[in-house]
Amino acid sequence: MQSLPSLLACVVDRMGERSVAPSLLEFPQVVLEQSQAQTTAQFVEQFTDPRTVRAWAAAADAANTAEWVRDVCQDLRLGKHADALVALCRTGFDLTPRSDGMAAGRTRLGGCPDLPSGAAWPHRRDRAMTFLAQIDLAEMSRCGDDRLLPSAGLLQIFADLTSGTAWDDTAHGPGVLVMTQPPDTREFVATAAPAGAETFPQRAVIPSVNLTLPPLDSPFYRDFTDLDLTNRDPAYPGEEFAAFIEFLNEFHPPLDDDDRPQHRLLGYADPLQNDPWEQCATAEPDVPPTQWQLLAQIDSEPDALLGDNGLIYVFIPRDALAAGDFTRARGVWQTH
């Protein structure tokens, strides 16, 4: 009973303020394995610490995810690949647009970024960049487990959408810019874009944790040398290939216009056309495609079209993300 507020606070944070079933509070095996408490008082002290509870819940989630993936593999007769597929699991945040009329918080798409007073608006060459998204990192930290992002501050994404200069043109710099604002900045100002810059309306979003696995059109399955992914005859795919497609439809179905918009932070991308990891890897040939982490996926909406109903993907090398070096972020823009 003493630990219940801590449990509820943890679950609410992790689930994006969605109601949950009581069963989600149950992770006794993880607690028994990880708790080093020697007395009842020590155990209660651990259970009433939200940080400890969050770590236990993350461990339970990972164990449940692994069991879920393995169960699906067994059902589809892909059991020999289960460990490799579990290793590819990554959690991300779906950024679901809120209903009309709901006020946007610090995490939002479009609108005006919160910049330090007097800060200059980002430009690429002589063109003002377009503000795409702002992420409250403290909010993400409360419901995330991978700890890939800083624990506080703001992450802001801008893109060059109007200059006509290719994003992979090294002479003019990358087509996307990722900025971070430290949490100790004393004064933020909602800064309007300069005259002539393309702008998008402000949209509120609700973040929620989601398991993702790589899509078929990605480099992550190339090491599965004993898995038949050749599909030599599209009219008569092999049994294992058909089972693998069924597996992907469970965890990462193809992008469907009926399910859009698909805004995401971390996890894996939803390709609209071809493999975006390969496109991004041309920016740094020494970085293997599988070492590029999706940082953000921004989708089109009726009042915020990215080209012809396209998507923008922001990738960053995993070592740069770990070091907090967002200058190495690169963008891929796919459109119809």
C-alpha positions, 0 to 999 in steps of 0.5 A: 500500500505504501508503494502504490503511489510510486507504482502508479506514477511510474505506469502513468509516465511510461504509458503516456497518461493512458489508463492501464490494467492492474496486471501491468503493475505485476512484475514479481519475478524481476523484483525478486531477482533484482532487489537486494533487500535484506529486510522488509524496511529495505524492500519497502524503501526500494518499492517507494522509490520511483527510480527503482520501480521504473528500472524494475518495470523496464526490465519486466518490459524487456523480458515480456517483449522477448517472450512475446517475440519468441512466442510468435517465432515459435508459432511461425516456425521461426524459432531458430531465429528468435534470439537474433530477432529479439536482439533487434527490438528497440523501443521508441515513442509514437507521437500521436496528434491530439484532438483539435482544441487541446493545448500543446505542451512543450512537446509539439509539432510545428508552431514556434520553437522555444528559443533563448531570448535573442537567439538567431533563427537557423538558416541553411545558406541564405534560406530560413529553415522550417521548424518541424518539431520540439521535444521536451526531453524530461517528458521522454525521460519519464516514460523511456527506458533506453536512456538514449537521449539527454534526461532534460532540456529541449530537442528541436528539429529544423529542415531546409524545405524550400531552397532546392539544394540537395540534402546530401550536398556537402557544400551546403551542409545537411538539410536538417538541423537538430538543436538542443536547449539545456534545461538551465536556460533561464528565459525561453521565448516562443520565437516566430519564423522570419518573413518568407520562411515556410511554417506549419501550424502548431499541433499537440502530440501525446507520446507513448512507448512502442516496441519496434522491429526493423522493416523488411526494407532495411539493412538489419536482416542481411546477417540472417544468412540462414533465413530465406529472404530471397523470395525468388518467385514472388508468385510462390514465396518460400514457406520461411519467407512467407512466415517471416513476412507474417512475423513482420506484419505482427511487429512492423507492418508496411506503412499504410495511408490509413494509419498515418500520420506516423510521427515517431521518436527513436525506434525504427523508421517506416520507409515510404519508398526505399531503404532510408538507412542506405541513403543516410549512410552516404553522409558518412561512408565509414558508418555502417547503415545499421549504426544509424539510429532513427532520431525522429520521423515526421509525417505529413498531415493535411495542413502540414504537407512535406512535399507530396504527402511525404515523410522526413526521417532524421538519423544520427550515428549511434555513437554520436547520439551516445555522446550527445553530438547532434551535429552529425544528424542527417535527414532523408526526405521521401515523398510520392 
